[in-house]
Amino acid sequence: MRTLERCLALALLLVGAIGIHGASGLSLWDEYTVGPGAAPITYGAILMVCAAVVAVKPSGGGPIDWGPYFPRAISLLVLAAGLAFSIDYIGFTGGLFAFSFAGLAFVARLPPLKALALAAIWVALLYFVFVHLLNIPFPRGLWI
């Protein structure tokens, strides 16, 4: 019988494997300090070990009852994938705004004007913190 714990553990195993695979091309050491691949590979390995322990020996949770939340969870994953693929075209700022607005309007079911305002405030705050305070530029897209 599948349990929610086991499903989440298997999903985290997959996330850890994807993280390790994505960081496998980065160097682990750079001169006398750790390289850019050290943290993602270490975190991915820790995540996979912890998830494997839970997957092998779940604590005996009941069967999965997805209830009304499954379509909303799937739509959030689809929106996240849309954000990842839209960055090349509309930039990170535009993609994050679209993701935030759609997530607030459709997943959280906020009124459209409130979702629009909250998404704009959220993106403006992130832009200010990362671009102006930390000097970390957001990726620009082809159109924006």
VMD Tcl script that builds the backbone (N, CA, C; Angstrom):
set m [mol new atoms 432]
animate dup $m
set s [atomselect $m all]
$s set {name element resname resid chain x y z} {
  {N N MET 1 A 0.840 -1.174 0.000}
  {CA C MET 1 A 0.000 0.000 0.000}
  {C C MET 1 A 0.891 1.245 0.000}
  {N N ARG 2 A 0.595 2.162 -0.906}
  {CA C ARG 2 A 1.360 3.403 -0.966}
  {C C ARG 2 A 0.919 4.327 0.159}
  {N N THR 3 A 1.860 4.936 0.770}
  {CA C THR 3 A 1.536 5.938 1.774}
  {C C THR 3 A 2.045 7.286 1.289}
  {N N LEU 4 A 1.503 8.313 1.853}
  {CA C LEU 4 A 1.928 9.654 1.473}
  {C C LEU 4 A 3.407 9.855 1.792}
  {N N GLU 5 A 3.855 9.291 2.909}
  {CA C GLU 5 A 5.267 9.393 3.278}
  {C C GLU 5 A 6.165 8.789 2.215}
  {N N ARG 6 A 5.795 7.615 1.747}
  {CA C ARG 6 A 6.622 6.934 0.754}
  {C C ARG 6 A 6.627 7.705 -0.563}
  {N N CYS 7 A 5.484 8.227 -0.965}
  {CA C CYS 7 A 5.423 9.015 -2.208}
  {C C CYS 7 A 6.275 10.274 -2.098}
  {N N LEU 8 A 6.200 10.963 -0.977}
  {CA C LEU 8 A 7.017 12.162 -0.797}
  {C C LEU 8 A 8.501 11.815 -0.747}
  {N N ALA 9 A 8.843 10.704 -0.109}
  {CA C ALA 9 A 10.245 10.287 -0.052}
  {C C ALA 9 A 10.775 9.961 -1.442}
  {N N LEU 10 A 9.981 9.288 -2.251}
  {CA C LEU 10 A 10.414 8.982 -3.614}
  {C C LEU 10 A 10.548 10.255 -4.446}
  {N N ALA 11 A 9.651 11.207 -4.237}
  {CA C ALA 11 A 9.760 12.486 -4.949}
  {C C ALA 11 A 11.027 13.229 -4.524}
  {N N LEU 12 A 11.357 13.193 -3.232}
  {CA C LEU 12 A 12.572 13.852 -2.763}
  {C C LEU 12 A 13.825 13.133 -3.250}
  {N N LEU 13 A 13.758 11.816 -3.395}
  {CA C LEU 13 A 14.872 11.088 -4.016}
  {C C LEU 13 A 15.106 11.587 -5.436}
  {N N LEU 14 A 14.027 11.772 -6.165}
  {CA C LEU 14 A 14.130 12.271 -7.531}
  {C C LEU 14 A 14.684 13.697 -7.555}
  {N N VAL 15 A 14.223 14.551 -6.658}
  {CA C VAL 15 A 14.725 15.928 -6.595}
  {C C VAL 15 A 16.220 15.936 -6.272}
  {N N GLY 16 A 16.645 15.098 -5.328}
  {CA C GLY 16 A 18.066 15.016 -4.995}
  {C C GLY 16 A 18.903 14.530 -6.162}
  {N N ALA 17 A 18.396 13.530 -6.885}
  {CA C ALA 17 A 19.126 13.014 -8.046}
  {C C ALA 17 A 19.227 14.067 -9.143}
  {N N ILE 18 A 18.152 14.811 -9.360}
  {CA C ILE 18 A 18.186 15.877 -10.371}
  {C C ILE 18 A 19.172 16.969 -9.951}
  {N N GLY 19 A 19.200 17.307 -8.678}
  {CA C GLY 19 A 20.145 18.314 -8.194}
  {C C GLY 19 A 21.587 17.879 -8.356}
  {N N ILE 20 A 21.869 16.620 -8.041}
  {CA C ILE 20 A 23.234 16.107 -8.205}
  {C C ILE 20 A 23.609 16.064 -9.677}
  {N N HIS 21 A 22.679 15.617 -10.517}
  {CA C HIS 21 A 22.959 15.564 -11.951}
  {C C HIS 21 A 23.206 16.965 -12.514}
  {N N GLY 22 A 22.410 17.929 -12.080}
  {CA C GLY 22 A 22.587 19.295 -12.563}
  {C C GLY 22 A 23.905 19.911 -12.131}
  {N N ALA 23 A 24.393 19.543 -10.959}
  {CA C ALA 23 A 25.638 20.110 -10.447}
  {C C ALA 23 A 26.853 19.262 -10.790}
  {N N SER 24 A 26.656 18.149 -11.478}
  {CA C SER 24 A 27.782 17.246 -11.745}
  {C C SER 24 A 28.824 17.867 -12.667}
  {N N GLY 25 A 28.449 18.838 -13.472}
  {CA C GLY 25 A 29.414 19.485 -14.354}
  {C C GLY 25 A 30.193 20.603 -13.687}
  {N N LEU 26 A 29.828 20.974 -12.474}
  {CA C LEU 26 A 30.512 22.055 -11.761}
  {C C LEU 26 A 31.676 21.500 -10.954}
  {N N SER 27 A 32.683 22.324 -10.746}
  {CA C SER 27 A 33.854 21.856 -10.001}
  {C C SER 27 A 33.559 21.839 -8.500}
  {N N LEU 28 A 34.159 20.858 -7.832}
  {CA C LEU 28 A 33.997 20.757 -6.386}
  {C C LEU 28 A 35.004 21.635 -5.647}
  {N N TRP 29 A 36.169 21.845 -6.252}
  {CA C TRP 29 A 37.203 22.645 -5.606}
  {C C TRP 29 A 37.660 23.736 -6.551}
  {N N ASP 30 A 37.910 24.908 -6.012}
  {CA C ASP 30 A 38.389 26.045 -6.787}
  {C C ASP 30 A 39.525 26.685 -5.999}
  {N N GLU 31 A 40.768 26.388 -6.418}
  {CA C GLU 31 A 41.956 26.842 -5.694}
  {C C GLU 31 A 41.930 26.276 -4.269}
  {N N TYR 32 A 41.815 27.153 -3.285}
  {CA C TYR 32 A 41.846 26.709 -1.891}
  {C C TYR 32 A 40.488 26.778 -1.215}
  {N N THR 33 A 39.451 26.844 -1.978}
  {CA C THR 33 A 38.101 26.922 -1.417}
  {C C THR 33 A 37.185 25.964 -2.174}
  {N N VAL 34 A 36.004 25.763 -1.652}
  {CA C VAL 34 A 35.067 24.871 -2.333}
  {C C VAL 34 A 34.551 25.548 -3.588}
  {N N GLY 35 A 34.272 24.734 -4.585}
  {CA C GLY 35 A 33.783 25.247 -5.854}
  {C C GLY 35 A 32.269 25.370 -5.864}
  {N N PRO 36 A 31.722 25.797 -6.997}
  {CA C PRO 36 A 30.277 26.013 -7.079}
  {C C PRO 36 A 29.455 24.731 -7.051}
  {N N GLY 37 A 30.072 23.588 -7.277}
  {CA C GLY 37 A 29.315 22.341 -7.272}
  {C C GLY 37 A 29.276 21.644 -5.924}
  {N N ALA 38 A 30.052 22.132 -4.962}
  {CA C ALA 38 A 30.145 21.440 -3.674}
  {C C ALA 38 A 28.831 21.456 -2.905}
  {N N ALA 39 A 28.209 22.609 -2.775}
  {CA C ALA 39 A 26.977 22.704 -1.986}
  {C C ALA 39 A 25.819 21.936 -2.621}
  {N N PRO 40 A 25.536 22.092 -3.928}
  {CA C PRO 40 A 24.402 21.349 -4.486}
  {C C PRO 40 A 24.590 19.835 -4.436}
  {N N ILE 41 A 25.812 19.374 -4.653}
  {CA C ILE 41 A 26.051 17.930 -4.605}
  {C C ILE 41 A 25.921 17.425 -3.175}
  {N N THR 42 A 26.455 18.173 -2.215}
  {CA C THR 42 A 26.347 17.768 -0.810}
  {C C THR 42 A 24.894 17.760 -0.352}
  {N N TYR 43 A 24.158 18.827 -0.661}
  {CA C TYR 43 A 22.754 18.891 -0.256}
  {C C TYR 43 A 21.925 17.823 -0.956}
  {N N GLY 44 A 22.216 17.577 -2.216}
  {CA C GLY 44 A 21.498 16.532 -2.949}
  {C C GLY 44 A 21.744 15.161 -2.353}
  {N N ALA 45 A 23.000 14.890 -1.968}
  {CA C ALA 45 A 23.324 13.597 -1.363}
  {C C ALA 45 A 22.647 13.446 -0.002}
  {N N ILE 46 A 22.670 14.495 0.808}
  {CA C ILE 46 A 22.006 14.438 2.118}
  {C C ILE 46 A 20.508 14.227 1.942}
  {N N LEU 47 A 19.912 14.942 0.997}
  {CA C LEU 47 A 18.484 14.790 0.727}
  {C C LEU 47 A 18.159 13.370 0.286}
  {N N MET 48 A 18.998 12.798 -0.574}
  {CA C MET 48 A 18.738 11.438 -1.054}
  {C C MET 48 A 18.881 10.405 0.061}
  {N N VAL 49 A 19.874 10.573 0.930}
  {CA C VAL 49 A 20.051 9.621 2.034}
  {C C VAL 49 A 18.855 9.686 2.984}
  {N N CYS 50 A 18.449 10.890 3.365}
  {CA C CYS 50 A 17.304 11.029 4.274}
  {C C CYS 50 A 16.019 10.512 3.634}
  {N N ALA 51 A 15.818 10.804 2.349}
  {CA C ALA 51 A 14.618 10.330 1.666}
  {C C ALA 51 A 14.632 8.818 1.512}
  {N N ALA 52 A 15.803 8.232 1.286}
  {CA C ALA 52 A 15.886 6.776 1.156}
  {C C ALA 52 A 15.529 6.093 2.468}
  {N N VAL 53 A 15.954 6.670 3.580}
  {CA C VAL 53 A 15.611 6.090 4.882}
  {C C VAL 53 A 14.103 6.100 5.080}
  {N N VAL 54 A 13.458 7.198 4.739}
  {CA C VAL 54 A 12.006 7.287 4.896}
  {C C VAL 54 A 11.301 6.364 3.909}
  {N N ALA 55 A 11.812 6.248 2.687}
  {CA C ALA 55 A 11.173 5.398 1.676}
  {C C ALA 55 A 11.263 3.931 2.049}
  {N N VAL 56 A 12.380 3.529 2.642}
  {CA C VAL 56 A 12.558 2.119 3.000}
  {C C VAL 56 A 11.756 1.761 4.237}
  {N N LYS 57 A 11.695 2.658 5.188}
  {CA C LYS 57 A 11.020 2.350 6.448}
  {C C LYS 57 A 10.027 3.453 6.801}
  {N N PRO 58 A 8.868 3.494 6.143}
  {CA C PRO 58 A 7.872 4.508 6.501}
  {C C PRO 58 A 7.270 4.211 7.869}
  {N N SER 59 A 6.727 5.239 8.479}
  {CA C SER 59 A 6.202 5.074 9.835}
  {C C SER 59 A 4.790 4.513 9.873}
  {N N GLY 60 A 4.266 4.073 8.773}
  {CA C GLY 60 A 2.966 3.416 8.770}
  {C C GLY 60 A 1.800 4.351 8.606}
  {N N GLY 61 A 1.948 5.387 7.810}
  {CA C GLY 61 A 0.832 6.288 7.546}
  {C C GLY 61 A -0.249 5.570 6.758}
  {N N GLY 62 A -1.419 6.121 6.757}
  {CA C GLY 62 A -2.546 5.521 6.054}
  {C C GLY 62 A -2.435 5.686 4.555}
  {N N PRO 63 A -3.430 5.197 3.850}
  {CA C PRO 63 A -3.416 5.341 2.394}
  {C C PRO 63 A -3.560 6.812 1.990}
  {N N ILE 64 A -3.142 7.084 0.780}
  {CA C ILE 64 A -3.178 8.461 0.290}
  {C C ILE 64 A -4.612 8.889 0.035}
  {N N ASP 65 A -4.982 10.030 0.591}
  {CA C ASP 65 A -6.273 10.637 0.303}
  {C C ASP 65 A -5.988 12.019 -0.269}
  {N N TRP 66 A -5.941 12.097 -1.593}
  {CA C TRP 66 A -5.566 13.351 -2.237}
  {C C TRP 66 A -6.620 14.423 -2.018}
  {N N GLY 67 A -7.860 14.032 -1.998}
  {CA C GLY 67 A -8.932 14.990 -1.761}
  {C C GLY 67 A -8.975 16.085 -2.811}
  {N N PRO 68 A -9.448 17.246 -2.426}
  {CA C PRO 68 A -9.600 18.333 -3.399}
  {C C PRO 68 A -8.297 19.075 -3.693}
  {N N TYR 69 A -7.210 18.724 -3.014}
  {CA C TYR 69 A -5.975 19.483 -3.161}
  {C C TYR 69 A -5.113 19.027 -4.325}
  {N N PHE 70 A -5.359 17.834 -4.857}
  {CA C PHE 70 A -4.507 17.300 -5.919}
  {C C PHE 70 A -4.485 18.188 -7.160}
  {N N PRO 71 A -5.632 18.647 -7.687}
  {CA C PRO 71 A -5.565 19.513 -8.876}
  {C C PRO 71 A -4.822 20.825 -8.615}
  {N N ARG 72 A -4.958 21.367 -7.428}
  {CA C ARG 72 A -4.254 22.605 -7.106}
  {C C ARG 72 A -2.754 22.364 -6.992}
  {N N ALA 73 A -2.364 21.231 -6.434}
  {CA C ALA 73 A -0.940 20.911 -6.331}
  {C C ALA 73 A -0.329 20.696 -7.708}
  {N N ILE 74 A -1.031 19.983 -8.569}
  {CA C ILE 74 A -0.533 19.752 -9.924}
  {C C ILE 74 A -0.454 21.071 -10.686}
  {N N SER 75 A -1.443 21.938 -10.512}
  {CA C SER 75 A -1.400 23.219 -11.219}
  {C C SER 75 A -0.224 24.068 -10.743}
  {N N LEU 76 A 0.150 23.959 -9.475}
  {CA C LEU 76 A 1.312 24.688 -8.980}
  {C C LEU 76 A 2.593 24.154 -9.611}
  {N N LEU 77 A 2.688 22.836 -9.778}
  {CA C LEU 77 A 3.851 22.257 -10.454}
  {C C LEU 77 A 3.907 22.686 -11.913}
  {N N VAL 78 A 2.763 22.739 -12.573}
  {CA C VAL 78 A 2.717 23.190 -13.970}
  {C C VAL 78 A 3.136 24.656 -14.060}
  {N N LEU 79 A 2.682 25.474 -13.118}
  {CA C LEU 79 A 3.087 26.880 -13.099}
  {C C LEU 79 A 4.592 27.023 -12.867}
  {N N ALA 80 A 5.158 26.201 -11.982}
  {CA C ALA 80 A 6.604 26.256 -11.739}
  {C C ALA 80 A 7.382 25.859 -12.991}
  {N N ALA 81 A 6.894 24.841 -13.698}
  {CA C ALA 81 A 7.539 24.461 -14.956}
  {C C ALA 81 A 7.408 25.583 -15.980}
  {N N GLY 82 A 6.255 26.232 -16.017}
  {CA C GLY 82 A 6.067 27.369 -16.912}
  {C C GLY 82 A 7.020 28.508 -16.588}
  {N N LEU 83 A 7.256 28.748 -15.294}
  {CA C LEU 83 A 8.218 29.772 -14.891}
  {C C LEU 83 A 9.609 29.416 -15.394}
  {N N ALA 84 A 9.999 28.162 -15.213}
  {CA C ALA 84 A 11.336 27.737 -15.636}
  {C C ALA 84 A 11.531 27.898 -17.142}
  {N N PHE 85 A 10.515 27.574 -17.922}
  {CA C PHE 85 A 10.651 27.654 -19.376}
  {C C PHE 85 A 10.421 29.065 -19.913}
  {N N SER 86 A 9.756 29.927 -19.148}
  {CA C SER 86 A 9.474 31.277 -19.645}
  {C C SER 86 A 10.613 32.252 -19.408}
  {N N ILE 87 A 11.566 31.910 -18.568}
  {CA C ILE 87 A 12.647 32.841 -18.236}
  {C C ILE 87 A 13.438 33.239 -19.478}
  {N N ASP 88 A 13.672 32.296 -20.393}
  {CA C ASP 88 A 14.433 32.616 -21.605}
  {C C ASP 88 A 13.703 33.604 -22.499}
  {N N TYR 89 A 12.392 33.642 -22.433}
  {CA C TYR 89 A 11.615 34.486 -23.339}
  {C C TYR 89 A 11.202 35.817 -22.722}
  {N N ILE 90 A 10.687 35.785 -21.500}
  {CA C ILE 90 A 10.197 37.029 -20.896}
  {C C ILE 90 A 11.034 37.480 -19.704}
  {N N GLY 91 A 12.137 36.824 -19.448}
  {CA C GLY 91 A 13.012 37.211 -18.352}
  {C C GLY 91 A 12.496 36.713 -17.010}
  {N N PHE 92 A 13.357 36.814 -16.013}
  {CA C PHE 92 A 12.988 36.313 -14.693}
  {C C PHE 92 A 11.920 37.177 -14.048}
  {N N THR 93 A 12.007 38.476 -14.232}
  {CA C THR 93 A 11.029 39.374 -13.619}
  {C C THR 93 A 9.635 39.127 -14.177}
  {N N GLY 94 A 9.520 39.041 -15.497}
  {CA C GLY 94 A 8.216 38.780 -16.115}
  {C C GLY 94 A 7.688 37.399 -15.783}
  {N N GLY 95 A 8.571 36.402 -15.806}
  {CA C GLY 95 A 8.152 35.040 -15.474}
  {C C GLY 95 A 7.713 34.909 -14.029}
  {N N LEU 96 A 8.450 35.560 -13.130}
  {CA C LEU 96 A 8.080 35.510 -11.717}
  {C C LEU 96 A 6.758 36.218 -11.465}
  {N N PHE 97 A 6.531 37.330 -12.164}
  {CA C PHE 97 A 5.256 38.024 -12.016}
  {C C PHE 97 A 4.104 37.148 -12.512}
  {N N ALA 98 A 4.274 36.523 -13.677}
  {CA C ALA 98 A 3.216 35.660 -14.216}
  {C C ALA 98 A 2.968 34.470 -13.293}
  {N N PHE 99 A 4.051 33.861 -12.781}
  {CA C PHE 99 A 3.921 32.731 -11.863}
  {C C PHE 99 A 3.212 33.157 -10.581}
  {N N SER 100 A 3.614 34.291 -10.024}
  {CA C SER 100 A 3.009 34.761 -8.774}
  {C C SER 100 A 1.536 35.094 -8.967}
  {N N PHE 101 A 1.229 35.805 -10.042}
  {CA C PHE 101 A -0.164 36.170 -10.289}
  {C C PHE 101 A -1.027 34.930 -10.509}
  {N N ALA 102 A -0.570 34.017 -11.356}
  {CA C ALA 102 A -1.358 32.811 -11.629}
  {C C ALA 102 A -1.492 31.949 -10.379}
  {N N GLY 103 A -0.421 31.843 -9.607}
  {CA C GLY 103 A -0.493 31.058 -8.379}
  {C C GLY 103 A -1.454 31.640 -7.366}
  {N N LEU 104 A -1.422 32.948 -7.215}
  {CA C LEU 104 A -2.329 33.589 -6.264}
  {C C LEU 104 A -3.772 33.570 -6.751}
  {N N ALA 105 A -3.971 33.757 -8.054}
  {CA C ALA 105 A -5.334 33.834 -8.582}
  {C C ALA 105 A -5.982 32.462 -8.716}
  {N N PHE 106 A -5.239 31.475 -9.196}
  {CA C PHE 106 A -5.854 30.179 -9.491}
  {C C PHE 106 A -5.639 29.139 -8.402}
  {N N VAL 107 A -4.464 29.130 -7.790}
  {CA C VAL 107 A -4.202 28.121 -6.757}
  {C C VAL 107 A -4.712 28.605 -5.404}
  {N N ALA 108 A -4.361 29.832 -5.027}
  {CA C ALA 108 A -4.819 30.365 -3.743}
  {C C ALA 108 A -6.222 30.943 -3.828}
  {N N ARG 109 A -6.725 31.114 -5.048}
  {CA C ARG 109 A -8.084 31.598 -5.311}
  {C C ARG 109 A -8.357 32.976 -4.703}
  {N N LEU 110 A -7.389 33.866 -4.874}
  {CA C LEU 110 A -7.598 35.253 -4.463}
  {C C LEU 110 A -8.314 35.996 -5.580}
  {N N PRO 111 A -9.009 37.075 -5.261}
  {CA C PRO 111 A -9.607 37.893 -6.322}
  {C C PRO 111 A -8.512 38.418 -7.261}
  {N N PRO 112 A -8.824 38.557 -8.545}
  {CA C PRO 112 A -7.778 38.929 -9.515}
  {C C PRO 112 A -7.047 40.234 -9.198}
  {N N LEU 113 A -7.756 41.260 -8.747}
  {CA C LEU 113 A -7.080 42.526 -8.442}
  {C C LEU 113 A -6.145 42.391 -7.244}
  {N N LYS 114 A -6.570 41.643 -6.249}
  {CA C LYS 114 A -5.722 41.426 -5.082}
  {C C LYS 114 A -4.505 40.590 -5.464}
  {N N ALA 115 A -4.711 39.559 -6.295}
  {CA C ALA 115 A -3.597 38.735 -6.762}
  {C C ALA 115 A -2.623 39.563 -7.587}
  {N N LEU 116 A -3.152 40.451 -8.420}
  {CA C LEU 116 A -2.311 41.323 -9.241}
  {C C LEU 116 A -1.473 42.248 -8.363}
  {N N ALA 117 A -2.095 42.839 -7.361}
  {CA C ALA 117 A -1.379 43.753 -6.467}
  {C C ALA 117 A -0.317 43.017 -5.658}
  {N N LEU 118 A -0.672 41.867 -5.094}
  {CA C LEU 118 A 0.299 41.110 -4.302}
  {C C LEU 118 A 1.457 40.615 -5.151}
  {N N ALA 119 A 1.172 40.166 -6.373}
  {CA C ALA 119 A 2.237 39.704 -7.263}
  {C C ALA 119 A 3.169 40.856 -7.621}
  {N N ALA 120 A 2.605 42.024 -7.895}
  {CA C ALA 120 A 3.435 43.185 -8.235}
  {C C ALA 120 A 4.308 43.603 -7.053}
  {N N ILE 121 A 3.737 43.609 -5.853}
  {CA C ILE 121 A 4.508 43.970 -4.660}
  {C C ILE 121 A 5.615 42.953 -4.417}
  {N N TRP 122 A 5.305 41.673 -4.549}
  {CA C TRP 122 A 6.276 40.609 -4.318}
  {C C TRP 122 A 7.444 40.703 -5.297}
  {N N VAL 123 A 7.135 40.881 -6.575}
  {CA C VAL 123 A 8.188 40.956 -7.589}
  {C C VAL 123 A 9.018 42.226 -7.401}
  {N N ALA 124 A 8.367 43.339 -7.081}
  {CA C ALA 124 A 9.107 44.583 -6.847}
  {C C ALA 124 A 10.029 44.453 -5.639}
  {N N LEU 125 A 9.558 43.805 -4.583}
  {CA C LEU 125 A 10.385 43.600 -3.398}
  {C C LEU 125 A 11.587 42.718 -3.714}
  {N N LEU 126 A 11.358 41.609 -4.404}
  {CA C LEU 126 A 12.471 40.734 -4.777}
  {C C LEU 126 A 13.453 41.447 -5.700}
  {N N TYR 127 A 12.936 42.215 -6.643}
  {CA C TYR 127 A 13.800 42.956 -7.560}
  {C C TYR 127 A 14.661 43.957 -6.791}
  {N N PHE 128 A 14.047 44.666 -5.861}
  {CA C PHE 128 A 14.791 45.645 -5.072}
  {C C PHE 128 A 15.884 44.969 -4.249}
  {N N VAL 129 A 15.540 43.876 -3.577}
  {CA C VAL 129 A 16.512 43.203 -2.712}
  {C C VAL 129 A 17.666 42.631 -3.526}
  {N N PHE 130 A 17.352 41.878 -4.579}
  {CA C PHE 130 A 18.417 41.191 -5.304}
  {C C PHE 130 A 19.180 42.115 -6.250}
  {N N VAL 131 A 18.475 42.922 -7.018}
  {CA C VAL 131 A 19.150 43.726 -8.038}
  {C C VAL 131 A 19.796 44.970 -7.438}
  {N N HIS 132 A 19.099 45.657 -6.546}
  {CA C HIS 132 A 19.636 46.915 -6.027}
  {C C HIS 132 A 20.490 46.732 -4.772}
  {N N LEU 133 A 20.037 45.946 -3.828}
  {CA C LEU 133 A 20.798 45.805 -2.584}
  {C C LEU 133 A 21.956 44.821 -2.711}
  {N N LEU 134 A 21.710 43.668 -3.337}
  {CA C LEU 134 A 22.738 42.630 -3.422}
  {C C LEU 134 A 23.516 42.645 -4.736}
  {N N ASN 135 A 23.114 43.480 -5.679}
  {CA C ASN 135 A 23.759 43.568 -6.999}
  {C C ASN 135 A 23.807 42.230 -7.726}
  {N N ILE 136 A 22.708 41.483 -7.642}
  {CA C ILE 136 A 22.569 40.222 -8.372}
  {C C ILE 136 A 21.524 40.448 -9.458}
  {N N PRO 137 A 21.944 40.569 -10.711}
  {CA C PRO 137 A 20.968 40.865 -11.766}
  {C C PRO 137 A 20.074 39.672 -12.065}
  {N N PHE 138 A 18.824 39.963 -12.363}
  {CA C PHE 138 A 17.899 38.919 -12.800}
  {C C PHE 138 A 18.161 38.630 -14.274}
  {N N PRO 139 A 18.024 37.384 -14.696}
  {CA C PRO 139 A 18.201 37.074 -16.120}
  {C C PRO 139 A 17.176 37.809 -16.972}
  {N N ARG 140 A 17.650 38.344 -18.089}
  {CA C ARG 140 A 16.759 39.029 -19.022}
  {C C ARG 140 A 16.360 38.048 -20.108}
  {N N GLY 141 A 15.167 38.205 -20.616}
  {CA C GLY 141 A 14.677 37.340 -21.674}
  {C C GLY 141 A 14.875 37.950 -23.048}
  {N N LEU 142 A 14.382 37.267 -24.054}
  {CA C LEU 142 A 14.481 37.767 -25.422}
  {C C LEU 142 A 13.610 38.994 -25.629}
  {N N TRP 143 A 12.452 39.020 -24.985}
  {CA C TRP 143 A 11.480 40.083 -25.224}
  {C C TRP 143 A 11.526 41.167 -24.165}
  {N N ILE 144 A 11.948 40.836 -22.967}
  {CA C ILE 144 A 11.957 41.827 -21.870}
  {C C ILE 144 A 13.366 41.918 -21.314}
}
mol reanalyze $m
mol bondsrecalc $m
mol representation Tube
mol addrep $m
